């Protein structure tokens, strides 16, 4: 009977050791999974940030090109208006004065 009790106690002790080892293994696995998960998240964040920077640079370049084009069109329009004013400015002023004074009839 004593031998049987010792065997049961020994089996219980061994079962506890196996349970403790399994718990430690599970905790270690959970820690590794958390670390890997964070590593993957950081990798995604880094790649997303790199992509955002590339898009930002491309948008800045596009905006600069568009601004240059707009400024050039503005300059051309200004030159046409100046030329038109040089050609017809006196006529316009005369018409405006005539309308303002009521002499346009």
N, CA, C and O atoms as a MOPAC input file, in Angstrom:
PM7 MOZYME 1SCF
protein

 N      0.81100 1    -1.18400 1     0.00000 1
 C      0.00000 1     0.00000 1     0.00000 1
 C      0.86500 1     1.26400 1     0.00000 1
 O      0.59600 1     2.21700 1    -0.73100 1
 N      1.88900 1     1.25100 1     0.81900 1
 C      2.81900 1     2.37800 1     0.89600 1
 C      3.46200 1     2.61600 1    -0.46600 1
 O      3.62900 1     3.75700 1    -0.89700 1
 N      3.80600 1     1.55900 1    -1.11500 1
 C      4.44000 1     1.64400 1    -2.44300 1
 C      3.48300 1     2.28500 1    -3.44100 1
 O      3.89700 1     3.08200 1    -4.28300 1
 N      2.24200 1     1.94500 1    -3.34600 1
 C      1.24300 1     2.49000 1    -4.25000 1
 C      1.05800 1     3.99800 1    -3.99200 1
 O      0.94600 1     4.76900 1    -4.94600 1
 N      1.02500 1     4.41900 1    -2.74900 1
 C      0.89200 1     5.83400 1    -2.39500 1
 C      2.10200 1     6.60600 1    -2.91700 1
 O      1.96000 1     7.71200 1    -3.43800 1
 N      3.29500 1     6.01900 1    -2.77500 1
 C      4.51100 1     6.68000 1    -3.26800 1
 C      4.46600 1     6.83800 1    -4.78100 1
 O      4.90100 1     7.85800 1    -5.31600 1
 N      3.94900 1     5.85000 1    -5.45800 1
 C      3.84200 1     5.92200 1    -6.91400 1
 C      2.83800 1     7.00700 1    -7.33500 1
 O      3.06800 1     7.74400 1    -8.29400 1
 N      1.72800 1     7.08600 1    -6.60300 1
 C      0.71900 1     8.12600 1    -6.90100 1
 C      1.31200 1     9.50400 1    -6.65500 1
 O      1.12400 1    10.41400 1    -7.46200 1
 N      2.03100 1     9.66600 1    -5.53900 1
 C      2.67000 1    10.95700 1    -5.23700 1
 C      3.70000 1    11.29000 1    -6.30400 1
 O      3.78900 1    12.43400 1    -6.75000 1
 N      4.46700 1    10.30600 1    -6.71000 1
 C      5.48200 1    10.51600 1    -7.75400 1
 C      4.81700 1    10.88900 1    -9.08100 1
 O      5.29500 1    11.78100 1    -9.78200 1
 N      3.72500 1    10.21800 1    -9.42700 1
 C      3.01100 1    10.52300 1   -10.67200 1
 C      2.42500 1    11.93700 1   -10.60900 1
 O      2.44200 1    12.67200 1   -11.59600 1
 N      1.90700 1    12.30300 1    -9.43400 1
 C      1.36600 1    13.65100 1    -9.26000 1
 C      2.46900 1    14.69900 1    -9.41700 1
 O      2.27800 1    15.73200 1   -10.05800 1
 N      3.61200 1    14.41300 1    -8.82500 1
 C      4.75100 1    15.31600 1    -8.92300 1
 C      5.17200 1    15.47400 1   -10.37700 1
 O      5.43500 1    16.58700 1   -10.83400 1
 N      5.23400 1    14.39000 1   -11.08500 1
 C      5.63700 1    14.40700 1   -12.50000 1
 C      4.59500 1    15.16700 1   -13.33400 1
 O      4.95000 1    15.92500 1   -14.23600 1
 N      3.32000 1    14.96000 1   -13.02700 1
 C      2.25100 1    15.64900 1   -13.74600 1
 C      2.34700 1    17.15100 1   -13.51600 1
 O      2.13900 1    17.94200 1   -14.43600 1
 N      2.66600 1    17.54500 1   -12.26700 1
 C      2.82600 1    18.97500 1   -11.97900 1
 C      4.01900 1    19.55000 1   -12.73400 1
 O      3.94600 1    20.66000 1   -13.26100 1
 N      5.10000 1    18.80700 1   -12.78600 1
 C      6.27300 1    19.27100 1   -13.52700 1
 C      5.95000 1    19.45100 1   -15.01100 1
 O      6.35000 1    20.43700 1   -15.62900 1
 N      5.22000 1    18.48100 1   -15.57300 1
 C      4.83200 1    18.57000 1   -16.98000 1
 C      3.88500 1    19.76400 1   -17.21200 1
 O      3.99300 1    20.47000 1   -18.21500 1
 N      2.96500 1    19.97100 1   -16.27200 1
 C      2.03800 1    21.10200 1   -16.37800 1
 C      2.80300 1    22.41900 1   -16.30100 1
 O      2.55200 1    23.33400 1   -17.08600 1
 N      3.73700 1    22.51400 1   -15.35200 1
 C      4.54900 1    23.73500 1   -15.23900 1
 C      5.36200 1    23.97700 1   -16.50300 1
 O      5.46700 1    25.10700 1   -16.98100 1
 N      5.93100 1    22.91100 1   -17.03500 1
 C      6.72100 1    23.04500 1   -18.26600 1
 C      5.83100 1    23.49600 1   -19.41900 1
 O      6.23400 1    24.33800 1   -20.22200 1
 N      4.62700 1    22.94300 1   -19.50600 1
 C      3.69600 1    23.32400 1   -20.57300 1
 C      3.27800 1    24.79400 1   -20.41600 1
 O      3.16900 1    25.52100 1   -21.40400 1
 N      3.04500 1    25.22600 1   -19.16200 1
 C      2.68800 1    26.62400 1   -18.92000 1
 C      3.82100 1    27.55500 1   -19.35100 1
 O      3.58400 1    28.57700 1   -19.99500 1
 N      5.06300 1    27.19000 1   -18.98500 1
 C      6.20900 1    28.01300 1   -19.37100 1
 C      6.34400 1    28.06700 1   -20.89000 1
 O      6.64100 1    29.11400 1   -21.46600 1
 N      6.12100 1    26.92400 1   -21.52100 1
 C      6.19800 1    26.86000 1   -22.97800 1
 C      5.11900 1    27.74300 1   -23.60200 1
 O      5.38300 1    28.46000 1   -24.56700 1
 N      3.90700 1    27.69300 1   -23.05200 1
 C      2.81100 1    28.50900 1   -23.56600 1
 C      3.11000 1    30.00300 1   -23.39400 1
 O      2.89600 1    30.79000 1   -24.31600 1
 N      3.59800 1    30.38600 1   -22.22800 1
 C      3.93700 1    31.79400 1   -21.97300 1
 C      5.03700 1    32.24800 1   -22.93100 1
 O      4.97500 1    33.34500 1   -23.48600 1
 N      6.03700 1    31.39700 1   -23.11500 1
 C      7.11700 1    31.72600 1   -24.05700 1
 C      6.59300 1    31.88300 1   -25.47400 1
 O      7.00500 1    32.78800 1   -26.20000 1
 N      5.68300 1    30.99900 1   -25.86500 1
 C      5.09000 1    31.07600 1   -27.20500 1
 C      4.27100 1    32.34200 1   -27.36000 1
 O      4.34300 1    33.00800 1   -28.39300 1
 N      3.49000 1    32.68100 1   -26.34000 1
 C      2.68800 1    33.90100 1   -26.39000 1
 C      3.58900 1    35.12800 1   -26.50200 1
 O      3.28400 1    36.05900 1   -27.24700 1
 N      4.68500 1    35.13000 1   -25.77200 1
 C      5.62300 1    36.26200 1   -25.84700 1
 C      6.22700 1    36.37400 1   -27.24100 1
 O      6.34800 1    37.46900 1   -27.78900 1
 N      6.60600 1    35.22700 1   -27.81200 1
 C      7.18200 1    35.24000 1   -29.16000 1
 C      6.14000 1    35.70200 1   -30.18800 1
 O      6.46200 1    36.44100 1   -31.11900 1
 N      4.91000 1    35.26800 1   -30.01100 1
 C      3.84100 1    35.67200 1   -30.93400 1
 C      3.59900 1    37.17000 1   -30.82500 1
 O      3.45800 1    37.84800 1   -31.84300 1
 N      3.54800 1    37.69800 1   -29.59700 1
 C      3.37000 1    39.14100 1   -29.41900 1
 C      4.51700 1    39.91700 1   -30.06300 1
 O      4.29800 1    40.92600 1   -30.73400 1
 N      5.73600 1    39.43700 1   -29.85400 1
 C      6.89600 1    40.12400 1   -30.42200 1
 C      6.85000 1    40.09000 1   -31.95400 1
 O      7.13500 1    41.09300 1   -32.60900 1
 N      6.49300 1    38.94200 1   -32.51500 1
 C      6.40900 1    38.80800 1   -33.97000 1
 C      5.29400 1    39.69600 1   -34.52000 1
 O      5.44500 1    40.32600 1   -35.56700 1
 N      4.17400 1    39.73600 1   -33.80000 1
 C      3.05100 1    40.57000 1   -34.20400 1
 C      3.46100 1    42.04200 1   -34.23900 1
 O      3.14200 1    42.75500 1   -35.19000 1
 N      4.15800 1    42.48800 1   -33.21700 1
 C      4.62100 1    43.88000 1   -33.16600 1
 C      5.65500 1    44.14900 1   -34.26300 1
 O      5.66400 1    45.22100 1   -34.86800 1
 N      6.51400 1    43.17900 1   -34.50900 1
 C      7.50700 1    43.32100 1   -35.57700 1
 C      6.81500 1    43.48500 1   -36.93100 1
 O      7.20300 1    44.33400 1   -37.73300 1
 N      5.79500 1    42.67100 1   -37.17800 1
 C      5.05300 1    42.77500 1   -38.43100 1
 C      4.32800 1    44.11900 1   -38.54000 1
 O      4.34200 1    44.76100 1   -39.59000 1
 N      3.70000 1    44.52800 1   -37.44700 1
 C      3.01800 1    45.82600 1   -37.45800 1
 C      3.99500 1    46.95500 1   -37.76900 1
 O      3.70700 1    47.83400 1   -38.58100 1
 N      5.14400 1    46.91900 1   -37.11800 1
 C      6.13900 1    47.96600 1   -37.34900 1
 C      6.62400 1    47.93500 1   -38.79600 1
 O      6.85100 1    48.97800 1   -39.40800 1
 N      6.77800 1    46.73700 1   -39.33100 1
 C      7.16900 1    46.61700 1   -40.73700 1
 C      6.12200 1    47.23000 1   -41.65900 1
 O      6.45800 1    47.94200 1   -42.60500 1
 N      4.85000 1    46.94900 1   -41.37800 1
 C      3.77300 1    47.54600 1   -42.17300 1
 C      3.78000 1    49.06600 1   -42.03800 1
 O      3.61800 1    49.78500 1   -43.02400 1
 N      3.96800 1    49.54700 1   -40.81600 1
 C      4.01400 1    51.00400 1   -40.60300 1
 C      5.17300 1    51.62600 1   -41.37100 1
 O      5.01600 1    52.66200 1   -42.01700 1
 N      6.33000 1    50.99000 1   -41.29500 1
 C      7.51100 1    51.52500 1   -41.98900 1
 C      7.27600 1    51.58100 1   -43.49300 1
 O      7.57500 1    52.58600 1   -44.13800 1
 N      6.73600 1    50.48900 1   -44.05200 1
 C      6.47800 1    50.46600 1   -45.49500 1
 C      5.41800 1    51.49600 1   -45.86900 1
 O      5.52400 1    52.14800 1   -46.90800 1
 N      4.39700 1    51.64500 1   -45.02600 1
 C      3.35600 1    52.64300 1   -45.30300 1
 C      3.95100 1    54.05000 1   -45.26100 1
 O      3.63400 1    54.88200 1   -46.11100 1
 N      4.80200 1    54.31800 1   -44.28800 1
 C      5.43800 1    55.63600 1   -44.19300 1
 C      6.32500 1    55.90900 1   -45.39300 1
 O      6.35000 1    57.02800 1   -45.90700 1
 N      7.05400 1    54.89500 1   -45.84600 1
 C      7.88900 1    55.05800 1   -47.03500 1
 C      7.02600 1    55.36900 1   -48.25000 1
 O      7.36800 1    56.22500 1   -49.06600 1
 N      5.91300 1    54.67000 1   -48.36100 1
 C      4.99500 1    54.88300 1   -49.49300 1
 C      4.39800 1    56.29800 1   -49.44200 1
 O      4.28600 1    56.97600 1   -50.46300 1
 N      4.02500 1    56.71900 1   -48.25000 1
 C      3.47600 1    58.07100 1   -48.08000 1
 C      4.51700 1    59.10900 1   -48.50400 1
 O      4.18100 1    60.08100 1   -49.18000 1
 N      5.76600 1    58.91100 1   -48.11500 1
 C      6.82100 1    59.86200 1   -48.49700 1
 C      7.01300 1    59.89700 1   -50.01200 1
 O      7.19600 1    60.96700 1   -50.59200 1
 N      6.97200 1    58.72300 1   -50.65300 1
 C      7.10700 1    58.69000 1   -52.11100 1
 C      5.95000 1    59.42900 1   -52.77600 1
 O      6.15200 1    60.20600 1   -53.70900 1
 N      4.74300 1    59.18200 1   -52.28900 1
 C      3.57100 1    59.85000 1   -52.85400 1
 C      3.65500 1    61.35000 1   -52.61000 1
 O      3.33400 1    62.15200 1   -53.48600 1
 N      4.09000 1    61.71600 1   -51.41200 1
 C      4.22000 1    63.13700 1   -51.07100 1
 C      5.20800 1    63.82700 1   -52.01500 1
 O      4.92900 1    64.91200 1   -52.52500 1
 N      6.35300 1    63.19800 1   -52.24200 1
 C      7.34800 1    63.78700 1   -53.14400 1
 C      6.79500 1    63.91000 1   -54.56000 1
 O      7.01000 1    64.91900 1   -55.23200 1
 N      6.08600 1    62.88200 1   -55.00700 1
 C      5.50800 1    62.92800 1   -56.35400 1
 C      4.46800 1    64.03600 1   -56.44800 1
 O      4.41200 1    64.75200 1   -57.44800 1
 N      3.65200 1    64.18000 1   -55.42500 1
 C      2.63500 1    65.24000 1   -55.42900 1
 C      3.28000 1    66.62500 1   -55.41600 1
 O      2.79400 1    67.53900 1   -56.08200 1
 N      4.35600 1    66.78700 1   -54.67300 1
 C      5.05100 1    68.07400 1   -54.64800 1
 C      5.61200 1    68.38000 1   -56.03500 1
 O      5.50200 1    69.50500 1   -56.52300 1
 N      6.21900 1    67.36400 1   -56.66900 1
 C      6.75500 1    67.56800 1   -58.02600 1
 C      5.63100 1    67.95000 1   -58.98800 1
 O      5.77900 1    68.87200 1   -59.79000 1
 N      4.50100 1    67.23200 1   -58.90300 1
 C      3.37300 1    67.53300 1   -59.78500 1
 C      2.84400 1    68.94200 1   -59.53300 1
 O      2.50800 1    69.66000 1   -60.47500 1
 N      2.77000 1    69.33500 1   -58.26900 1
 C      2.28600 1    70.67600 1   -57.93400 1
 C      3.24100 1    71.73600 1   -58.47300 1
 O      2.79900 1    72.77700 1   -58.95900 1
 N      4.54000 1    71.48400 1   -58.39100 1
 C      5.51900 1    72.43700 1   -58.90700 1
 C      5.38800 1    72.59100 1   -60.42000 1
 O      5.46200 1    73.69800 1   -60.95200 1
 N      5.19500 1    71.47300 1   -61.09700 1
 C      5.02200 1    71.51900 1   -62.56100 1
 C      3.74800 1    72.28300 1   -62.90600 1
 O      3.74300 1    73.12600 1   -63.80400 1
 N      2.67200 1    71.98300 1   -62.18700 1
 C      1.40500 1    72.66300 1   -62.44900 1
 C      1.51100 1    74.15500 1   -62.14100 1
 O      0.96800 1    74.97700 1   -62.88000 1
 N      2.19700 1    74.51200 1   -61.06700 1
 C      2.38100 1    75.92000 1   -60.72400 1
 C      3.17100 1    76.63500 1   -61.81400 1
 O      2.82100 1    77.74100 1   -62.22400 1
 N      4.22900 1    75.99800 1   -62.27200 1
 C      5.05000 1    76.60100 1   -63.33100 1
 C      4.20700 1    76.82500 1   -64.58000 1
 O      4.29700 1    77.87600 1   -65.21500 1
 N      3.38900 1    75.84100 1   -64.93000 1
 C      2.52700 1    75.96000 1   -66.10100 1
 C      1.50200 1    77.07400 1   -65.90800 1
 O      1.24600 1    77.85700 1   -66.82400 1
 N      0.92500 1    77.14000 1   -64.72500 1
 C     -0.06800 1    78.18700 1   -64.43100 1
 C      0.56600 1    79.56300 1   -64.48100 1
 O     -0.02000 1    80.49700 1   -65.02800 1
 N      1.74900 1    79.69800 1   -63.92000 1
 C      2.44200 1    80.99000 1   -63.95400 1
 C      2.77600 1    81.39700 1   -65.38600 1
 O      2.70300 1    82.57600 1   -65.73200 1
 N      3.13700 1    80.43300 1   -66.20700 1
 C      3.45200 1    80.72700 1   -67.60700 1
 C      2.19000 1    81.18600 1   -68.34700 1
 O      2.22600 1    82.14800 1   -69.11400 1
 N      1.06100 1    80.47600 1   -68.10500 1
 C     -0.20600 1    80.89600 1   -68.73400 1
 C     -0.60200 1    82.29300 1   -68.26200 1
 O     -1.05500 1    83.12100 1   -69.05300 1
 N     -0.42600 1    82.54300 1   -66.97200 1
 C     -0.74500 1    83.85900 1   -66.41300 1
 C      0.10000 1    84.93400 1   -67.08300 1
 O     -0.40300 1    86.00600 1   -67.41800 1
 N      1.36200 1    84.65100 1   -67.27500 1
 C      2.26400 1    85.61200 1   -67.92400 1
 C      1.81600 1    85.87900 1   -69.35900 1
 O      1.82100 1    87.02600 1   -69.80600 1
 N      1.43200 1    84.83700 1   -70.07500 1
 C      0.96600 1    84.99600 1   -71.45700 1
 C     -0.32000 1    85.82000 1   -71.50800 1
 O     -0.47000 1    86.69300 1   -72.36300 1
 N     -1.23600 1    85.54400 1   -70.59900 1
 C     -2.49000 1    86.30600 1   -70.55000 1
 C     -2.20500 1    87.76700 1   -70.22000 1
 O     -2.78000 1    88.67400 1   -70.82200 1
 N     -1.32700 1    87.98100 1   -69.27500 1
 C     -0.95200 1    89.35400 1   -68.90100 1
 C     -0.36100 1    90.09300 1   -70.09300 1
 O     -0.68100 1    91.26000 1   -70.31800 1
 N      0.49700 1    89.42700 1   -70.85700 1
 C      1.11000 1    90.05600 1   -72.02800 1
 C      0.04700 1    90.39100 1   -73.08200 1
 O      0.09200 1    91.45100 1   -73.70700 1
 N     -0.92600 1    89.45600 1   -73.27300 1
 C     -2.00000 1    89.71400 1   -74.25000 1
 C     -2.86400 1    90.89600 1   -73.80200 1
 O     -3.24900 1    91.74300 1   -74.60700 1
 N     -3.16300 1    90.93400 1   -72.48000 1
 C     -3.95900 1    92.04800 1   -71.96300 1
 C     -3.21900 1    93.37300 1   -72.10100 1
 O     -3.82000 1    94.39000 1   -72.44800 1
 N     -1.91500 1    93.36200 1   -71.82900 1
 C     -1.11300 1    94.58500 1   -71.98600 1
 C     -1.10400 1    95.03900 1   -73.44000 1
 O     -1.21300 1    96.23000 1   -73.72900 1
 N     -0.97400 1    94.08300 1   -74.34700 1
 C     -0.96000 1    94.42800 1   -75.77000 1
 C     -2.32600 1    94.95800 1   -76.19700 1
 O     -2.41700 1    95.92800 1   -76.94900 1
 N     -3.37600 1    94.32000 1   -75.71500 1
 C     -4.72200 1    94.76300 1   -76.05600 1
 C     -5.00800 1    96.15000 1   -75.47900 1
 O     -5.63600 1    96.98600 1   -76.12900 1
 N     -4.54100 1    96.38100 1   -74.25500 1
 C     -4.72300 1    97.70600 1   -73.64600 1
 C     -3.93900 1    98.76700 1   -74.41500 1
 O     -4.42800 1    99.87700 1   -74.62700 1
 N     -2.72600 1    98.42000 1   -74.83100 1
 C     -1.91900 1    99.37300 1   -75.59800 1
 C     -2.62800 1    99.72300 1   -76.90200 1
 O     -2.55700 1   100.85600 1   -77.37700 1
 N     -3.31100 1    98.73200 1   -77.47200 1
 C     -3.99400 1    98.94200 1   -78.74000 1
 C     -5.32000 1    99.69500 1   -78.55400 1
 O     -5.63200 1   100.59400 1   -79.33500 1
 N     -6.09500 1    99.33900 1   -77.53500 1
 C     -7.45000 1    99.87200 1   -77.42500 1
 C     -7.70200 1   100.66100 1   -76.14400 1
 O     -8.83900 1   101.05400 1   -75.88100 1
 N     -6.67400 1   100.89600 1   -75.35300 1
 C     -6.83800 1   101.57000 1   -74.07200 1
 C     -7.47100 1   102.94000 1   -74.17200 1
 O     -8.36600 1   103.27900 1   -73.39800 1
 N     -7.00700 1   103.72700 1   -75.12500 1
 C     -7.55000 1   105.08500 1   -75.29400 1
 C     -9.03300 1   105.03000 1   -75.65900 1
 O     -9.83000 1   105.83600 1   -75.17900 1
 N     -9.38500 1   104.08600 1   -76.49900 1
 C    -10.78300 1   103.91400 1   -76.91000 1
 C    -11.64900 1   103.53300 1   -75.70500 1
 O    -12.74800 1   104.05800 1   -75.52900 1
 N    -11.13800 1   102.60900 1   -74.87700 1
 C    -11.89300 1   102.16300 1   -73.69000 1
 C    -12.09500 1   103.32000 1   -72.71000 1
 O    -13.18800 1   103.51600 1   -72.18000 1
 N    -11.03300 1   104.07400 1   -72.48000 1
 C    -11.11700 1   105.20000 1   -71.55200 1
 C    -12.14000 1   106.20700 1   -72.05700 1
 O    -12.94200 1   106.72500 1   -71.27900 1
 N    -12.11400 1   106.48100 1   -73.34600 1
 C    -13.05900 1   107.43800 1   -73.93300 1
 C    -14.49400 1   106.93200 1   -73.75300 1
 O    -15.37900 1   107.71700 1   -73.41000 1
 N    -14.73800 1   105.64900 1   -73.97600 1
 C    -16.07500 1   105.07800 1   -73.81600 1
 C    -16.52600 1   105.14100 1   -72.35900 1
 O    -17.68600 1   105.44900 1   -72.08400 1
 N    -15.64000 1   104.86000 1   -71.44500 1
 C    -15.98500 1   104.87000 1   -70.02200 1
 C    -16.33300 1   106.29600 1   -69.59100 1
 O    -17.31700 1   106.51600 1   -68.88500 1
 N    -15.51900 1   107.25900 1   -70.02300 1
 C    -15.77400 1   108.66000 1   -69.67300 1
 C    -17.10000 1   109.10100 1   -70.27400 1
 O    -17.88400 1   109.78900 1   -69.62000 1
 N    -17.35100 1   108.70600 1   -71.51400 1
 C    -18.59500 1   109.08600 1   -72.18300 1
 C    -19.79500 1   108.51200 1   -71.45800 1
 O    -20.79000 1   109.21400 1   -71.28100 1
 N    -19.73700 1   107.29200 1   -71.04200 1
 C    -20.85400 1   106.66700 1   -70.32800 1
 C    -21.04100 1   107.32400 1   -68.96700 1
 O    -22.16600 1   107.55300 1   -68.52200 1
 N    -19.92400 1   107.62100 1   -68.31600 1
 C    -20.01300 1   108.22500 1   -66.98300 1
 C    -20.59900 1   109.62500 1   -67.03700 1
 O    -21.30100 1   110.04300 1   -66.11600 1
 N    -20.31900 1   110.33900 1   -68.09300 1
 C    -20.79700 1   111.71500 1   -68.20100 1
 C    -22.11500 1   111.80000 1   -68.95800 1
 O    -22.70700 1   112.87600 1   -69.04200 1
 N    -22.57900 1   110.69300 1   -69.50400 1
 C    -23.83900 1   110.68000 1   -70.23800 1
 C    -23.70800 1   111.16200 1   -71.65000 1
 O    -24.72500 1   111.45700 1   -72.27900 1
 N    -22.50100 1   111.26100 1   -72.19400 1
 C    -22.27500 1   111.73700 1   -73.56400 1
 C    -22.26000 1   110.58100 1   -74.57100 1
 O    -21.88400 1   110.80100 1   -75.72200 1
 N    -22.63700 1   109.40800 1   -74.20200 1
 C    -22.53600 1   108.26500 1   -75.09800 1
 C    -23.72600 1   108.16900 1   -76.03600 1
 O    -23.79500 1   107.21700 1   -76.81300 1
 N    -24.65200 1   109.09100 1   -76.00500 1
 C    -25.85000 1   109.02500 1   -76.83200 1
 C    -25.66900 1   109.65000 1   -78.16700 1
 O    -26.60000 1   109.66700 1   -78.97200 1

